[in-house]
Amino acid sequence: MLKLCFVCLGNICRSPIGEGVMRHLLKQAGLASAVEVDSAGTAGYHAGELPDARARAAGRRFGVEVSGCARQFKRADFARFDYVLAMDAANFADLAALAADAGARDKLHLLRSFDPESPRGASVPDPYYGEDSDFDEVLRICQTACARLLEKLRRDHEL
Ligand code: 4NP
């Protein structure tokens, strides 16, 4: 089974949204049992919390379940996952610093790097200090990037 982990800073806004969007797409594609999806944060200060209420509400507006319990990404997680999907450049840099070897480093990607229409190095913007419309934008960005990522997974892993 292929294993993906979406990672943002707090694991209460962007990465649970990415996780929910990807799980939704996998279900639609009949691939829910072929790919496992999780999420985590580079920081642990929201560990144990539900996703932010605004993230859950945005998920409902898009027909996507945004759920889970926040946790911090640990070095050992690199061994558990095949793809570690960073939401922004700061998350990417923190994860790269945590990666113990080239094998771990090879698993690390910026989520939007799978969307050929995103500018090089593009981030999923942090909506935490924003408004509902910023959460909707995160949903839209994740829908596009996750759809492209799923196409790549199907090609590369013959799903
Ligand atoms: P996330 O958003 O990284 O998308 O979960 C944030 C959550 C919490 C904070 C910042 C961003 N915070 O500063 O507490």
Boltz pocket constraint, residues with backbone or C-beta under 6 A from the ligand:
constraints:
  - pocket:
      binder: B
      contacts: [[A, 8], [A, 9], [A, 10], [A, 11], [A, 12], [A, 13], [A, 14], [A, 15], [A, 46], [A, 126], [A, 127], [A, 128]]
      max_distance: 6.0
